[in-house]
């Protein structure tokens, strides 16, 4: 993914500009907290959207909503993995600072 690579490069450049190790660690921890909140929110949204879709199908078995399904699939296949990869990258940087 080109977008993730650009984002990681920009993020790495921002982290590398911070001189103090304590400030780097604080910034990485704050970023990790934010990305964890985003992942949790995304998972909640996906679960909620899936439940609403299943309830709609239970009421109206012949109804289809391809736009909602496409959005759910996109979040599961693209957005969520990118967020998890970014979290892994931040965790790796934190480990390097501690080790």
N, C-alpha and C positions, 0 to 999 in steps of 0.2 A: 504494500500500500504506500503510495507516494505521499499521501497526506500525513500518514503516521510518521514516515521518515522525516519529512520537513518539520513536523511538530517536535519530534525527538531531537533533531539537530538544533532547533531554536531553543528548546528547553535545556539541552546540554550547554549551549553557549551561555545562556542566562545563569546556570548553576556555576559554570567555570569562572564567570566574572566576579562571583562572591569570593572574597579573599579569606575570610575567617571560617575556620572549620565549624565552629559553633553555629554561625549564621547559616552555613550550608546545611548543616544537619537540621536546624530549625525549619528552614525553607523546605527541605525534602519531607520532613515529617508533616508539615502543614499541607503540602501538595498531596502526600499520601492520604491524609485524612479527607481532603476534598475529593480525590478520585474514588475513595471507598464509598463516600456518600453518593457520588454520581452513579456508581455501579449498583448500590442498594436501591436508589431511586429508579434506575432503569429496570432492575429486576422486578420491583414492585409494580411498575407501570406495565411491564410485559405480562405479569401474572394477572393483574386486574383486567387488562385488555383481552387476554385469552379467556378469562372467566365470563366476561360480558359477551364475547363472541359465542361461547358454548351455550350460554343462556339464550341467546338469540336463536341459535340453531335448534335448541330444545323447543322453543315456542313456535318457530317457523322452520320446519325441517328442509323446505325447498329453497329457503333464502340463502343467498351467497353474498359475501362482501369481499371481493378480491382485493380491494384497496387496503382494508384492515389487515388481511392476511399478508399482503406484500410488505406492509409496514412492520408487522411482527417478525416476518422472516428476515427483513433487512436488519432489524435491531439484533436479532439472534446471530446472524451470519457476519455482520460487519461491525456494527457499533459496539456491541458487548465485547467481542474479541479484541478490538482495538483498545478499549478501555482497560481490559485485563492485561494486555501487553504493556501499556503505559505504566500500569501499577507495578508490573514485574520489573520494568526498567527503573522505576523509582526505588523499589526495594533493593535492586542490585547496587544502585549508587549509594544507598544507605549502608549496605553491607561493606562496600569498599571503604567508606569513611570510618566505619567502626573497626574494620580489620586491618 
